Amino acid sequence: MPRPETSSTNNASCEVEALRQQVEALTLENEHLKLLVAKYRRMHFGQKAESQEQLGQLDLALAYDPLAIQVAESMKPSPVANDAAVEKRSSKRKPFPETLPRETVKYMPQATCCPDCGGQFKPLGEDVSEMLEYVPASFKVVRHVRPKLACVHCDHIAQADAPPRPIPRGMAGPALLAHMLVGKFCDHLPLYRQSAIYARSGLGLDRARLAEWVGHCHELLSPLVKTIRRYVLGGPKVHADDTPLPVLSPGKGRTKTARLWTYVRDDRPAGSDDPPAVWFAYSEDRKGRHPREHLKSFQGVLQADAYAGFDALYETGDIQEAACWAHVRRKFVDLYRASGSPIAAEAITRIATLYAIEARIRGQSPEERRAVRQAEARPRLQELRDWLDAQTQRVSRKSGVAEAMGYALNQWSALMRYTTDGRIEIDNNAAERALRSVALGRKNFLFGGSDLGGERAASMYCLIGSAKLNAIDPEAYLRTVLSRIAEHPINRIDELLPWNLYPAQAAPLQKAA
C-alpha cells in the first residue's frame, strides 16, 4: 500500500507534466499565430508598413534584405568608395529626355545701351537653364469630311471610303480608348474616377459608356491576345502564378473569389534574344482543372509554387517541375519577423549565397549558367540540405521552423532542378512581378463587376504587361494597334505584337550589379 506522501508526489508530478505540455502547446500556437499575423500584415499593408531595418524588407528583391546584404558586402569594394560614388551620383541631376518638346523663352535686358557710358551692347554668350512644365491633357474633335463629287457627263458619284473606327459607329478614337484602357489597367484608375476626370472637361462620359468601350476593345483585341498566348506557351519554359480577384456574384449580393492566372515567357536571364511576353487568364475559382486547360498544349519546364493544382501536369512527363526558392525564403523571413528565430536567420543567409551566384551569371548562356551552378551552387545546396536534415531532428514537428523546413525538403527535387538546366531561374519572381499591377489595381477598384469583366481585365493585362516587358509605352502601343487592327489581315496578326511594332525599343535585360 503506497504511502500518502508518495501518492501526493505522483499527483504533483502528473500535474506538472500536464502543465508543461499545455505550456508547450500554447507556445507553439502562439508562434503559429505570430506567423499568420506577419503574413497577413504583409499581404494587407504591403511594404510601406515595414521598417527599412526589418529583415526581408522586400520579398522579391534580395538586395534589400539585411541578411543578404551581409553576404553581398564581402563581394563589394570598400564602403568609403561606394559612399563617395553615391554622393557623386546624387549631386548631379539627370538631363531631361531629348524626346520632350522644347519651348525657348528669351529674357533680354531692359536697357538697350550701357547705363554707365552709353555704349552699344554686343553678344557675350548666354546662360541657359531648363525647367520641366506640365501641359494639361486636352480633348479635341476630329471632323472627318468626305466630299461627294459628281460627274458632269453622267450620274457617277465619287466619294472616299470612310476611315476605319475601332468601335463601329462609335465616337471614341484610338487615342482616347488607349488612354482609358491604360488608365484603368496600368495606372489603376477605376472607370468612375475617369468619368469624373472627363466631366471636368465638360464631357458626359459616364461609367456605363466607358465599360461598354472596354468590352468593344476586348472583342477587337482578342485575336492579338490569342497570338500572345500561343507565343508564351510555345517557349521551352514558362513561369506561372495566380492571384485572387473578388468578383460580384449575381443574385447573392456579395462577392466571390475568382482568380487571375499569369503565364510569363522571359528567357533573357539565360541570354536569349527572344522577346518576353505575358498571358493572363481568368477563372471563376482556383480548381486545378484551369491550369490543366491553360497548359494542355505546353511542353517544357513549368516554374511555379507548390500549388497542388499543378501536380497533375507533371504526371505525363511532358512538363517538368521547377520550384521557387523565393517561396522557401519567404517562409523563413516570416518566421524571423515573428520570432527572431536564429535558425530562420541562418537559413536566409544560406539562401542569400545562392542568389549571390545568380547575380553574377545573369544574362549568360544556359551552358555557362549550368557550369557555374554545378561548380558553386550544388555544393552549397548539399550543405543546406544536410543542415536542414540536422535541424529537423532538434525542433518540434509542430513548430513554425519545422513547417518552413518541411516546405523546402518536400520540394527538394524541384528546387534543385535549376542547377541542371541553365534556362531555368532560381525562383518564380517573373510571374510574381507580372501580378503586381493586378494587386495594385485591386486596391483601387476593390472588386470586378462580373465574370465577363474578369475576362476583359485578363486581356488588357496581357497586352499592357507584354508591352511593358519590352520597354514599350503601353499607351502608344494600344493607340497604334487600335488604329490598325480593325482592317488588319488576320493571317498577319503577328505584325501587331509589341516587339514587331516597335522592334528598336525592345530593351535588353539589365544585368544585376
Secondary structure, DSSP 8 states (H G I E B T S, - for coil): ---HHHHHHHHHHHHHHHHHHHHHHHHHHHHHHHHHHHHHHHHHHGGGGS-TTSTTS-SS-GGG-HHHHHHHHTTS--HHHHHHHHHHHHHS-----TTS---------S-SB-TTT--B----------------------------EE-SSSS-EE-------SSTT-S--HHHHHHHHHHHHTS---HHHHHHHHHTTT----HHHHHHHHHHHHHHHHHHHHHHHHHHHTSSEEEEEEEEEEEEETTTTEEEEEEEEEEEE--GGGT--S--EEEEEEESS--THHHHHHTTT--EEEE----GGGGGGGSSSSEEEE--HHHHHHHHHHHHHHH--HHHHHHHHHHHHHHHHHHHHTTS-HHHHHHHIIIIIHHHHHHHHHHHHHHHTTS-TTSHHHHHHHHHHHTHHHHHGGGT-TTS-SS-HHHHHHTHHHHHHHHHH-SBS-HHHHHHHHHHHHHHHHHHHTT--HHHHHHHHHHHGGGS-GGGGGGGSHHHHSTTT--------
